Amino acid sequence: MAGLARLRDAGRVTTPQNLDERFRDAVSALPLPGDRRAPGDPVRDGSTLTGARALELFDAQLASRHLDLAARWLRSFNEGFYTIGSSGHEGNAAVAAALLPTDPALLHYRSAAFFSARAKSLVDAARDVLRGVVASAREPIAGGRHKVFGSAELNIIPTTSTVASHLPRAVGLAFSQGRSSRDAIVAASFGDASINHATATAALNAAGWFEHSSVPLPLLLICEDNGLGISVPSPDGWVAAMLGSRPGLRYTAADGCDLAGTYDAATDAAGYVRRERRPAVLHLSTVRLMGHAGADAEVGYRPAEEIRRDLERDPLVATARMLVTAGLMTPDEAITRYDEVGWQVRKVAEEVLGDPKLTTVAEIVAPLAPRRPLRSAHAITEAASRALGPGASARSRVFGGKLPENAGPLTLAQTVNAALTDALAADPGVLVFGEDVGRKGGVYGVTKHLQERFGAERVFDTLLDETTILGLALGAGLDGMLPIPEIQYLAYLHNAEDQLRGEAATMSFFSSGAYKNPMVVRVAGLAYQQAFGGHFHNDNSVAVLRDVPGLVLAVPARAADAAPMLRSCLASAAADGSVCVFLEPIALYHTRDLHEQGDGEWLAPYAGPHAWSSEHVPIGRARTYAVGNAADLTIITYGNGLRMSLRVASRLAEQGYGSRVVDLRWISPLPVNDLVREAAATGRVLIVDETRRSGGVGEGVLAALVDGGFVGSARRIASADSLIPLGPAAQQVLVGEDAITQGAHTLLAR
């Protein structure tokens, strides 16, 4: 009678104890089986799932449930730090079984059963997951930095908790897989509420776009639909209507609480993707038990009747019922197995309590940006040797016999084009892609002729979506390529910045370096365009990039620096998996002169391979220009500010004042040692910052000087806290030479 009472009261709240007791009561009430099926036979008529495989998956489901219970037990005495559970989603174990263990998987945070099904043993899976729960430094994927489902050995790529942010990466990985001869497919799971996120919409749209364009895309998307986004219900029928109507996506639906039904549907969907190399979506109806996370009181927003209905669909009870009906176990044996797995999981939970935690900043940040500058420099030297030796004739053919080092002084745009050509010629894994970069050659001609030289397989146009562009780069980088995506304008990056912040920059951090995102994102940006203005094409804000831990932000102002800096970014990406943004000042692309028309002093000859090593520019090193006696004033700047500052410094020299003009070149990491040294040399520092006064680069430079012990005089010239208007009005909000001159005289008068 007590069991029946618990069943009646179960709809009031789903606590760990309640869920545990209800499973026991529900399974105990199952009738004994009649006929017995052999383990090698289908677990039920019409299914392809065998009894033996069903028993294995039941163990994975049990492990998943007990991991949730253990996480909440650990949290009860402040030793567990992550309690978003998988209870109600245990049917995803069948999805793991329908895939090959070599298929890359990017998993939803309710995928403990999938993880357990793919693991070598339940104990191994439990130890990996629970070490994440307690933030153990011994956790094998994130090392205690976050609780994620990930394993390089199991081909499970870790994802963060950001809603659907991993889906563009999954599209990119499938795109890269589709270009190869491999048989693998990419699987990515997500929740029903995620489909409303712009990132998910971008991924679904891109998948359909590629399919419509007959581009191979072996991608299986799995939506685990429990009807809730934390406390907000999905409207009835919305998920099915939305996913079922997406062009280019084959749609399959199944009851995610029915192990056999899920397995059959997943097997069919995965087989279609593998055979046709086309994308598909598998929509699984699931339930969510015990709330969103440990502290979530679902009774505050869900009616008791609704909770009760979900409890009646408990996938563990459903699988036990199926196995008992098939005669593969008795109700008592199912409960005994439940207890055995629970004991194993609890034992592991007690063991990991004693694991060490991360205790120093150095330990925590170690995977963020593990740069090896000597290795990068060596890679450039090796590339130069190949270009001068075995690859010399091929390089000459690529350039049509007209080598850029023999072409005379080049502009910034021409130099970047030549450096990209050399990069594509040197490494078959390099890809260049973005909006208009292929046939058109870029809005400013920077990628001109690259598609002609290397073909549309390596230099290609994408759909008009920055999230997808970066997602393609994320996936291609994971697959061993070296992507160079282009964002057409800096302002357009803000549409997709989380793909850099939340995905690219976190991958190495949350995988302890097991997975990396090597890429160099080319961005045309900054201000001072005369013919084509407005805030979207003259964006001077880089604050979001400077705030991303580990990201390299390069700003080449002159042709002389552009190629060496690009080679440094590419070498660091290849050697260390660095995520680099190469920000190219639009207004300087075609600039030829410095002081007066026709002087050609903003041009520079292109360095051939023989000079690549000697002209190497390490990441984080500034360049100083001595003007006059260089003794009176230090001007620290970058980008467009360099040209203006050099012009002002020349006029100051005519007045008897010597300047050191320091080109930062690297906005992140800042060249701190160079800044402090050059500032101390004069005792007077003028910071010329073309970004906004609030949140601009100048703030970081000032802080670096203070932290470095600079005790002289400093002044900052920055653009106004404003969007940039169209036409001549732009000059009112941007830094100009008059303001630089005035700032310099103010400091020199002290």
ZITA-V335153 format. One record per residue. SS is DSSP state (2 for helix, 1 for strand, 0 for the rest). D_FIRST is the distance of its C-alpha to the first C-alpha in whole Angstrom. Layout:
ss = [SS/SS]
d_first = [D_FIRST/D_FIRST]
This chain:
ss = [0/2/2/2/2/2/2/2/2/0/0/0/0/0/0/2/2/2/2/2/2/2/2/2/2/2/2/2/0/0/0/0/0/0/0/0/0/0/0/0/0/1/0/0/0/0/0/0/0/1/2/2/2/2/2/2/2/2/2/2/2/2/2/2/2/2/2/2/2/2/2/2/2/2/2/2/0/0/0/0/0/0/0/0/0/0/0/0/0/0/0/2/2/2/2/2/2/2/0/0/0/0/0/0/1/1/0/0/0/0/0/2/2/2/2/2/2/2/0/0/0/2/2/2/2/2/2/2/2/2/2/2/2/0/0/1/0/0/0/0/0/0/0/0/0/0/0/0/0/0/1/0/0/0/0/1/1/0/0/0/0/0/0/0/0/0/2/2/2/2/2/2/2/2/2/2/2/2/0/0/0/0/0/0/0/1/1/1/1/1/1/2/2/2/2/2/0/2/2/2/2/2/2/2/2/2/2/2/2/2/2/2/0/0/0/0/0/0/1/1/1/1/1/1/1/0/0/1/1/0/0/1/1/0/0/0/0/2/2/2/2/2/2/2/0/0/0/0/0/1/1/1/1/1/1/0/0/0/2/2/2/2/2/2/2/2/2/2/2/2/2/2/2/2/2/2/0/0/0/1/1/1/1/1/1/0/0/0/0/0/0/0/0/0/0/0/0/2/2/2/0/0/0/2/2/2/2/2/2/2/2/2/0/0/2/2/2/2/2/2/2/2/2/2/2/0/0/0/0/0/2/2/2/2/2/2/2/2/2/2/2/2/2/2/2/2/2/2/2/2/2/2/0/0/0/0/1/0/0/0/2/2/2/2/2/0/0/0/0/0/0/0/2/2/2/2/2/2/2/2/2/2/2/2/2/2/2/2/0/0/0/2/2/2/2/2/2/2/0/0/0/0/0/2/2/2/0/0/0/1/0/2/2/2/2/2/2/2/2/2/2/2/2/2/2/2/0/0/0/1/1/1/1/1/0/0/0/0/0/0/0/0/0/0/0/0/0/0/0/2/2/2/2/2/0/0/0/0/1/1/1/0/0/0/0/2/2/2/2/2/2/2/2/2/2/2/2/2/0/0/0/1/1/1/1/1/1/0/0/2/2/2/2/0/0/0/0/2/2/2/2/2/2/2/2/2/2/0/2/2/2/0/0/0/0/0/0/0/1/1/1/1/1/1/1/0/0/0/0/0/0/0/0/0/0/0/0/0/0/0/0/0/2/2/2/2/0/0/0/0/0/1/1/1/0/0/0/0/2/2/2/2/2/2/2/2/2/2/2/2/2/2/2/2/2/2/0/0/1/1/1/1/1/1/1/2/2/2/0/0/0/0/0/0/0/0/0/0/0/0/0/0/0/1/0/0/0/0/2/2/2/0/0/0/0/0/0/0/0/0/0/0/1/1/1/1/1/0/0/0/0/0/1/1/1/1/1/0/0/2/2/2/2/2/2/2/2/2/2/2/2/2/2/2/0/0/0/0/1/1/1/1/1/0/0/1/1/1/0/0/0/2/2/2/2/2/2/2/2/2/2/2/0/1/1/1/1/1/1/1/1/1/0/0/0/0/2/2/2/2/2/2/2/2/2/2/2/0/0/0/0/0/1/1/1/1/1/1/1/0/0/0/0/0/0/0/2/2/2/2/2/2/0/0/0/0/2/2/2/2/2/2/2/2/2/2/2/2/0/0]
d_first = [0/4/5/5/6/9/10/11/12/14/17/18/20/20/20/21/18/16/17/17/13/13/15/14/10/13/15/13/12/16/17/20/23/26/29/30/33/35/35/38/37/36/32/32/35/37/36/39/36/36/33/35/35/32/30/33/32/28/29/31/28/26/29/29/26/26/29/28/25/28/30/28/28/32/32/30/33/36/36/35/37/36/32/33/30/30/26/26/30/29/30/34/34/35/38/39/39/41/44/46/46/49/48/49/45/45/41/39/37/34/35/34/33/36/38/35/36/40/40/41/38/35/36/39/37/35/38/40/37/36/40/40/37/39/42/43/47/46/44/46/47/47/48/45/47/44/41/41/41/44/46/49/49/46/48/45/47/46/45/45/42/45/44/45/48/48/49/52/53/51/53/56/55/54/58/59/57/59/62/62/62/58/55/53/51/49/46/44/41/40/38/38/39/42/44/45/47/51/50/48/50/53/52/51/54/56/54/55/58/59/58/60/63/62/61/59/56/53/50/46/45/41/39/35/34/31/33/33/36/34/34/36/34/37/38/36/38/41/40/41/44/45/45/45/49/50/54/54/50/49/45/42/38/35/31/31/27/28/30/32/33/34/36/38/39/40/42/44/45/46/48/50/50/52/54/55/55/54/51/48/45/41/39/35/32/30/27/27/24/24/27/31/31/30/31/30/28/27/25/29/30/27/25/21/21/24/22/19/21/22/19/19/22/21/24/22/20/22/24/22/21/25/25/23/24/28/27/28/25/21/18/18/22/21/19/21/24/22/22/26/27/25/27/30/30/29/32/34/33/34/37/39/38/41/43/46/47/50/52/55/56/58/55/53/56/58/56/57/61/62/66/68/72/74/72/72/76/76/74/77/80/78/78/82/83/81/83/86/86/84/83/86/87/84/84/87/86/83/86/88/91/91/89/88/90/93/92/94/92/88/86/83/81/84/83/79/80/82/79/76/79/79/75/75/77/76/73/71/68/69/68/69/68/67/68/72/72/73/76/77/77/75/76/79/80/78/77/80/81/78/76/79/80/76/75/72/69/70/71/69/68/65/63/64/61/61/57/58/61/59/56/59/60/57/56/59/60/57/58/61/63/65/65/67/66/68/67/69/70/68/66/65/63/61/59/57/58/54/55/57/55/52/52/56/56/52/52/54/52/49/50/52/55/53/54/57/58/62/64/67/66/69/69/72/72/74/77/80/80/83/83/79/78/75/72/70/73/74/71/72/68/67/64/61/63/64/60/59/59/61/62/66/68/72/74/77/80/83/84/85/81/79/80/79/76/75/75/74/70/70/71/68/66/66/67/64/62/63/62/65/67/70/71/75/77/78/81/82/82/85/87/90/92/92/95/97/97/98/97/94/93/89/90/89/90/87/87/87/85/88/87/83/83/85/84/80/78/76/72/73/77/79/82/85/88/91/93/97/97/93/93/92/89/86/84/81/80/78/78/81/81/83/86/86/86/89/91/91/92/95/96/95/97/100/100/100/96/95/91/88/86/83/81/77/76/73/71/68/68/71/74/74/76/79/78/79/82/84/83/84/87/89/86/86/83/83/80/80/77/76/73/72/72/68/66/70/71/73/70/69/73/74/71/72/75/74/72/75/77/79/81/84/84/81/81/79/80/77/76/75/71/72/71/74/76/78/82/84/82/80/82/82/78/79/81/84/88/89/86/86/90/89/86/89/92/89/88/92/93/91]
